[in-house]
Amino acid sequence: MKKKPVLALIFLIAVVLTAGFSAASQVAYIHLKNRAANSKTFTTANENVLAELKNAFIADNAKIVQEDSLQFTAELPNSLWAWERKDGEPDNPKAIVVINKKYDIGANQVKKPKSVTMIWVVSVAADKKSYSVKLQDVLSIYPGNTKNNTGYSTGLFEDKIAGLVK
């Protein structure tokens, strides 16, 4: 008669452990190997550099969300992004940011984000002889509205902006 309570207890423990593992291990993030610098500094002789930088960002569909006399913050939605390959390189060489892969273990597949928004901070030195373009944050939104904020800049966007502002 003692076997029934022991079996019931073993069954209950198995159910709790299985439920806990399946709920906790449904999603895994594949960590980024390459940690490129998220800021670049450029020199300029242009006195109007801040206005030209803002115009370059706006031309790329960025929204200026904060600004003062020597700096602005811009949101750049749904631009070219990539995942990192096993060798540490982006899987899209034209991407401006690389984000973590979100892997759904239960479905055995990588989840693609619905959107990727980048937050850029642009600062101009007080003497206006240099400026920096920095990727401050990357926000990836996935189906089910889960979020991930891991990513890095490939440097292509900063170089593009620098090419537009002389």
Backbone as a ProteinNet text record, in pm:
[ID]
protein_1_A
[PRIMARY]
MKKKPVLALIFLIAVVLTAGFSAASQVAYIHLKNRAANSKTFTTANENVLAELKNAFIADNAKIVQEDSLQFTAELPNSLWAWERKDGEPDNPKAIVVINKKYDIGANQVKKPKSVTMIWVVSVAADKKSYSVKLQDVLSIYPGNTKNNTGYSTGLFEDKIAGLVK
[TERTIARY]
81	0	85.4	207.7	295.4	342.6	326.6	373.5	292.2	162.9	78	118.2	137.7	179.3	317.8	408.3	541.5	532.3	455.6	437.6	369.6	271.8	202.9	299.8	384.8	482.5	583.8	631.2	725.7	659.5	534.9	462	447.9	412.4	396.4	528.5	637.4	768.7	804.5	777.7	808	728.1	602.1	517.8	569.2	600.7	649.6	782.4	874.8	1004.2	989.4	906.9	887.1	825.7	725.8	661.8	760.9	840.5	938.9	1043.9	1095.1	1197.4	1140.2	1020.7	967.4	933	883.7	850.9	977.7	1077.3	1198	1290.1	1281.7	1379.6	1319.6	1212.8	1151.2	1230.1	1303	1374.8	1519.2	1608.9	1750.6	1805.2	1893.9	1959.6	2098.4	2132.5	2264.7	2352.7	2448	2527	2621.1	2639.5	2723.2	2869.9	2947.6	3091.4	3166.5	3126.8	3195.5	3138.5	3222.2	3177	3245.3	3203.9	3263.5	3232.4	3314.9	3291.5	3161	3085.9	2957.3	2965.7	3086.6	3103.4	3219.5	3201.8	3307.9	3316.4	3439.6	3461.8	3524.1	3477.1	3523.4	3564.9	3658.4	3695.9	3623	3605.2	3534.4	3581	3567.3	3593	3461.8	3352.7	3220.1	3161.4	3137.1	3077.6	2931.2	2866.6	2724.8	2703.8	2799.7	2800.6	2678.6	2633.2	2520.2	2393.5	2365.5	2246.4	2256.4	2374.4	2390.8	2377.9	2428.4	2412.6	2265.2	2191.4	2047.4	1976.8	2009.3	1946.8	1980.3	2103.6	2142.8	2063.2	2042.4	1963.5	1817.5	1761.8	1621.9	1602.8	1700.6	1692.2	1689.4	1741.1	1738.3	1617.9	1515.2	1390.6	1406.3	1509.5	1526	1435.7	1398.9	1317.7	1406.7	1422.1	1500.7	1414	1460.9	1379.4	1427.2	1550.5	1603	1718.4	1730.4	1841.9	1875.2	2001.4	2045.5	2147.7	2224.7	2311	2427.4	2471.3	2585.6	2557.8	2432.2	2403.9	2258	2233.2	2095.3	2088.6	1970	1942.6	1836.7	1859.3	1767.1	1730.3	1604.9	1556.8	1554.3	1616	1617.5	1548.9	1423.6	1349.2	1374.3	1366.8	1363.8	1467.7	1589.2	1697.1	1759.6	1859.9	1925.2	1994.4	1954.8	2016.3	2056.2	2135.2	2181	2195.6	2205.5	2247.3	2394.4	2458.4	2599.2	2614.8	2701.4	2732.6	2825.3	2848.5	2936.2	3078.3	3121.1	3256.9	3265	3153.9	3153.4	3119.6	3102.8	3070.5	2918.5	2868.4	2724.2	2681.9	2560.7	2513.4	2466.6	2458.3	2428	2536.3	2624.5	2736.7	2694.3	2569.7	2521.3	2451.8	2440.8	2369.8	2443	2364.9	2426.9	2434.6	2353.8	2365.5	2354	2411.2	2401.8	2331.7	2230.9	2152.7	2166.6	2130.3	2127	2022.6	2050.8	1947.4	1862.8	1733.8	1641.5	1596.8	1630.6	1603.3	1491.1	1383.6	1270.8	1297.6	1331.9	1369.2	1250.9	1132.5	1014.1	979.4	993.9	962.6	1085.4	1202.5	1327.7	1355.5	1343.4	1368.7	1411.9	1477.9	1517.1	1398.2	1369.4	1259.2	1312	1245.2	1281.7	1206.4	1274.8	1203.9	1104.2	996.5	899.6	959.5	1040.5	1104.1	1235	1323.2	1450.3	1467.9	1474.2	1492	1625.9	1700.8	1830.8	1821.8	1886.2	1894.1	2038.2	2052.8	2183.7	2197.8	2318	2349.5	2462.5	2440.2	2539.2	2581.7	2712.6	2767.2	2871	2866.8	2964.3	3050.5	3181.4	3272.3	3242.2	3274.2	3245.9	3314.8	3433.3	3503.8	3453.8	3359.9	3298.1	3398.7	3509.8	3610.7	3603.1	3517.6	3498.1	3358.3	3314.4	3184.8	3190.4	3100.9	3094.4	2952	2944	2816.6	2821.5	2727.8	2731.2	2598.9	2606.8	2488.7	2468.4	2362.2	2336.5	2259.8	2163.7	2080.1	2019.4	1986.7	1916.3	1797.1	1678.5	1558.8	1496.1	1498.2	1436.6	1304.9	1196.4	1064.4	1029.2	994.5	963.6	814	765.2	624.8	595.1	479.5	444.5	492.7	548.9	597.7	708.2	787.9	906.8	1015.4	1104	1204.7	1344.1	1440.5	1581	1659.5	1754.8	1830.8	1979.3	2014.4	2154.5	2188.1	2292.6	2337	2458.1	2518.4	2631.8	2630.8	2700.4	2708.7	2817.9	2792	2894.7	2987.3	2950.6	3030.2	2988.7	2905.9	2866.8	2781	2690.9	2603.1	2683.1	2773.3	2856.3	2938.9	2995.5	3075	2988.3	2865.8	2773.4	2743.2	2711.9	2681.3	2802.2	2920.7	3042.7	3065.1	3029.9	3044.1	2948.9	2837.1	2738.5	2769.7	2844.6	2875.5	3022.8	3053.4	3194.1	3235.7
-119.7	0	126.3	115.2	231.2	268.8	181.3	208.7	319	326	423.7	567.1	602.9	740.3	773.7	678	701.8	723.6	642.3	658.8	791.2	828.2	955.6	1072	1061.6	1166.4	1174.4	1062.8	1060.7	1120.8	1085.5	1139.2	1291	1339.7	1483	1556.9	1503.9	1565.8	1569	1461.7	1456.5	1561.5	1578.7	1676.9	1817.9	1848	1980.9	2009.6	1914.6	1935.6	1951.8	1871.2	1881.1	2015.5	2058.2	2186.8	2300.8	2291.8	2396.4	2405.4	2291.4	2293.1	2337.4	2292.9	2331.2	2479.4	2535	2677.5	2762.5	2717.6	2797.7	2788.2	2684.5	2665.9	2679.8	2754.4	2771.1	2864.5	2959	3057.9	3063.4	3069.2	3088.1	3194.8	3276.9	3376.3	3326.5	3333.1	3292.1	3415.8	3411.1	3529.9	3570.2	3698.9	3756.1	3736.4	3695.8	3677	3806.5	3877.4	3998.1	4115.9	4187.4	4303.8	4428.6	4467.6	4584.5	4710.6	4810.2	4938.2	4998.5	5056.8	5116.7	5267.1	5320.9	5464.7	5492.3	5593.8	5638.2	5789.3	5839.9	5983.7	6028.6	6142.7	6196.5	6341.1	6388.1	6529.2	6601.3	6732.3	6811.9	6957.1	7026.5	7170.8	7246	7172.4	7228.7	7289.4	7417.4	7486.6	7448	7403.6	7369.9	7219.5	7150.6	7005.1	6945.3	7003.2	6945	6945.5	7056.5	7064.5	6964.8	6951.9	6856.5	6712.2	6683.3	6548.5	6516.8	6611.1	6589.9	6564.9	6644.2	6625.2	6488.5	6442	6310.2	6199.7	6211.8	6112.8	6116.6	6236.2	6249.4	6192.8	6212.3	6156.6	6004.6	5944.4	5798.4	5750.9	5835.1	5805.2	5798.2	5861.5	5865.8	5974	5952.6	6049.9	6108.7	6240.2	6306.8	6310.7	6247.4	6237	6328.5	6377.2	6469.3	6545.6	6674.7	6751.2	6869.7	6911.3	7036.5	7098.3	7193.5	7269.1	7189.2	7081	7004.4	6855.5	6813.5	6669.7	6645.4	6531.2	6486.3	6335.1	6286.5	6143.2	6113.6	6007.3	5973.2	5825.3	5796.4	5658.5	5625.4	5516.1	5471.3	5335.5	5331.3	5204.9	5120.5	4990.3	4890.6	4910.2	4938.3	4947.3	4809.9	4806.6	4679.1	4623.9	4504.2	4435.7	4296.6	4230.6	4095.2	4014.8	3885.4	3796.6	3767.9	3723.9	3690.3	3543.3	3518.1	3380.2	3319.7	3189.9	3121.3	3176.5	3231.4	3287.1	3429.5	3482.3	3614.9	3726.8	3697.3	3799.6	3809.9	3928.2	3941.7	3854.8	3799.6	3719.3	3806.3	3937.7	4032.4	4139.4	4141.8	4237.1	4383.8	4411.7	4549.3	4597.6	4511.7	4545.4	4653.7	4738.6	4842.4	4801.8	4703.3	4647	4495.3	4431.6	4286.9	4262.2	4175.5	4147.5	4000.3	3971.7	3833.9	3752.9	3626.2	3535.9	3490.5	3487	3434.4	3298.5	3194.6	3058.2	3000.2	2957.1	2893.5	2744.4	2695.8	2555.4	2463.8	2502.1	2418.5	2400.7	2506.6	2501.3	2463.5	2456.9	2421.9	2514.8	2646.4	2742.5	2878.1	2955.3	3090.8	3182.4	3269.6	3365.4	3494.8	3543.9	3669.6	3782.6	3893.7	4003.9	4072	4125.4	4203.9	4338.3	4392.3	4521.4	4531.1	4613.7	4642.6	4794.6	4857.1	5001.9	5031.2	5121.1	5160.4	5300.6	5321.4	5452.9	5502.1	5613.7	5672	5803.8	5829.6	5957.4	6020.4	6143.3	6217.3	6337.9	6350.4	6460.2	6536	6667.5	6753.5	6817.5	6819.9	6883.3	7033	7093.7	7236.3	7322.7	7281.8	7359.6	7328.2	7233.2	7191	7137.1	7082.1	7024.8	6873	6815.6	6670.6	6637.4	6518.1	6469.8	6318.7	6264.2	6118.7	6071.6	5953.2	5886.5	5756.1	5740.7	5626.3	5551.2	5420.4	5335.7	5316	5375.2	5367.5	5241.3	5201.3	5086.5	5027.4	4899.8	4829.1	4759.9	4784.3	4721.6	4633.1	4503.9	4406.7	4360.7	4369.6	4324.6	4198.5	4093.4	3964	3935.4	3839.2	3799.3	3766.1	3807.9	3792.5	3910.9	4012	4135.9	4115.4	4009.4	3996.7	4085.9	4131.1	4228.7	4178.9	4227.1	4199.4	4325.2	4361.4	4484.2	4457.3	4347.7	4316.9	4332.8	4405.9	4423.4	4514.2	4522.7	4612.4	4668	4777.6	4843.7	4779.1	4771	4721.9	4834	4958.2	5073.4	5131.5	5059.8	5106.9	5233.3	5240.3	5357.1	5481.9	5467.9	5580.1	5631.5	5539	5577.8	5645.8	5596.7	5657.3	5801.6	5820.5	5954.6	6046.1	5996.8	6076.8	6115	6028	6057.5	6166.2	6180.4	6282.7	6419.6	6421.4	6545.8	6576.5	6676.1	6712.9	6831.4
0	0	0	39.8	42.2	-96.7	-195.9	-330.6	-398.1	-373	-438.3	-403.1	-274.7	-244.3	-303.9	-303.5	-357.7	-508.6	-578.6	-722.7	-754.4	-675.5	-696.9	-677.4	-575.6	-550.6	-665.2	-714.1	-826.7	-950.6	-976.2	-1090.3	-1077.7	-958.2	-935.6	-957.2	-906.5	-925.6	-1073.5	-1144.7	-1288.1	-1365.2	-1330.4	-1398.2	-1370.8	-1247.4	-1210.9	-1281.2	-1279.4	-1343.9	-1494.4	-1556.9	-1701	-1737.6	-1663.4	-1691.6	-1672.1	-1566.1	-1540.7	-1649.4	-1693.4	-1798.3	-1931.3	-1966.2	-2096.5	-2100.6	-1991	-1990.1	-1987.8	-1913.3	-1898.8	-2019.6	-2096.7	-2203.5	-2343	-2355.9	-2486.6	-2576.7	-2517.1	-2596.2	-2549.3	-2644.6	-2613.4	-2706.1	-2654.3	-2737.3	-2770.7	-2897.1	-2941.1	-2928.3	-2837.2	-2803.4	-2915.1	-2926.7	-3030.3	-2996.8	-3097.3	-3079.5	-3104.3	-3207.3	-3248.6	-3169.3	-3101.4	-3024.6	-3080.4	-3198.2	-3263	-3182.2	-3199.1	-3131.3	-3181.2	-3091.5	-3128.3	-3143.1	-3158.4	-3173.6	-3267.7	-3352.3	-3442	-3434	-3438.7	-3434.6	-3566.2	-3615.7	-3743.6	-3724.2	-3806	-3803.1	-3915.2	-3895.8	-3995.5	-3988.3	-4097.2	-4100.6	-4120.1	-4119.8	-4146.4	-4018.9	-4018.5	-3903.1	-3883.3	-3987.3	-3984.7	-3968.3	-3907.9	-3906.4	-3836.4	-3726.8	-3654.6	-3740	-3806.8	-3892.5	-4007.7	-4066.8	-4177	-4129.3	-4009.3	-3952.7	-3929.5	-3873	-3851.3	-3984.3	-4085	-4216.7	-4275.6	-4255.9	-4306.7	-4236.9	-4107	-4034.2	-4079.1	-4091.6	-4133.5	-4274.1	-4361.1	-4497.6	-4495.8	-4388.9	-4373.9	-4292.6	-4281.2	-4209.3	-4059	-4005.1	-3860.3	-3801.8	-3678.2	-3604.5	-3495.2	-3494.1	-3390.7	-3264.5	-3156	-3034.9	-2923.1	-2935.6	-2834.9	-2897.9	-2862	-2916.8	-2828.4	-2836.9	-2776.6	-2870.7	-2824.7	-2916.1	-2974.4	-2907.9	-2958.2	-2972.5	-2957.1	-2960.1	-2996.5	-3059.8	-3078.1	-3070.6	-3038.7	-3032.9	-3137.7	-3213.5	-3322.2	-3316.1	-3349	-3363.8	-3512.3	-3547.9	-3686.7	-3692.1	-3740.8	-3740.1	-3864.8	-3844.5	-3952.6	-4061.8	-4022.9	-4119.8	-4139.8	-4223	-4251.7	-4127.8	-4088.5	-3975.7	-4021	-3940.7	-3973.9	-3846.2	-3864.4	-3756.8	-3777.3	-3673.3	-3681.9	-3720.1	-3819.5	-3856.5	-3751.4	-3762.3	-3666.7	-3668.1	-3781.2	-3789	-3733.4	-3681.2	-3621.2	-3717.1	-3844	-3944.2	-3962.6	-4001.2	-4027.1	-4146.1	-4139.8	-4253	-4369.4	-4349.8	-4456.7	-4453.7	-4553.4	-4549.8	-4560.9	-4596.8	-4607.7	-4480.6	-4381.4	-4257.4	-4180.2	-4111.9	-4029.4	-3882.6	-3841.1	-3706.6	-3713.1	-3611.9	-3596.3	-3463.8	-3465.3	-3344.8	-3305.9	-3180.5	-3132.7	-3208.7	-3228	-3278.9	-3161.4	-3183.8	-3083	-3133.3	-3059.4	-3101.5	-3017.1	-3083.5	-3015.4	-3010.2	-2892.7	-2877	-2905.5	-2857	-2877.1	-3024.7	-3103.1	-3246	-3329.1	-3264.6	-3331.9	-3450.3	-3424.9	-3532.2	-3475.6	-3559.3	-3524	-3550.2	-3454.9	-3469.3	-3528.7	-3630.5	-3694.4	-3625.1	-3594	-3528	-3622.1	-3562.2	-3639.2	-3675.6	-3585.2	-3611.4	-3534.3	-3586.8	-3520.7	-3525.8	-3410	-3401.8	-3336.1	-3398.6	-3346.3	-3288.1	-3175.1	-3112.4	-3129.8	-3201.3	-3229.8	-3155.2	-3102.8	-3040.1	-3121	-3163.2	-3241.5	-3159.6	-3137.3	-3057.5	-3138.7	-3127.4	-3194	-3085.8	-3107.9	-3012	-3004.6	-2891.2	-2871.5	-2976.4	-3021.6	-3124.5	-3266	-3275.4	-3402.3	-3504.1	-3455.3	-3544.4	-3550.6	-3467	-3472.3	-3422.7	-3457.9	-3411.8	-3400.8	-3319.9	-3305.6	-3332	-3387.4	-3413.9	-3334.9	-3242.6	-3151.3	-3153.5	-3168	-3151.9	-3002.9	-2949.4	-2806	-2769.1	-2854.3	-2819.4	-2945.6	-2938.2	-3044.8	-2979.1	-3030.8	-2975.7	-3082.7	-3058.2	-3149.3	-3087.6	-3163.5	-3118.2	-3196.1	-3123.6	-3183.5	-3175.5	-3254.7	-3240.7	-3093.7	-3048.8	-2908.4	-2825.6	-2894.4	-2833.3	-2730.5	-2746.4	-2662.5	-2720.4	-2633.4	-2673.7	-2641.4	-2718.4	-2693.1	-2727.4	-2643.4	-2664	-2689.9	-2751.5	-2774.4	-2921.7	-2949.6	-3086.5	-3092.6	-3208.2	-3227	-3368.4	-3385	-3514.7	-3599.4	-3729.3	-3821.3	-3866.5	-3840	-3880.9	-4015.3	-4090	-4222.6	-4218.2	-4121.8	-4113.3	-4076.9	-3980.1	-3940.1	-4058	-4134.5	-4251.9	-4357.5	-4375.1	-4470.2	-4431.1	-4302.8	-4251.7	-4270.8	-4239.1	-4253.6	-4399.4	-4491.8	-4634	-4682.4	-4612.9	-4651.2	-4592.7	-4484.2	-4414.6	-4432.2	-4508.3	-4536.1	-4455.1
[MASK]
++++++++++++++++++++++++++++++++++++++++++++++++++++++++++++++++++++++++++++++++++++++++++++++++++++++++++++++++++++++++++++++++++++++++++++++++++++++++++++++++++++++

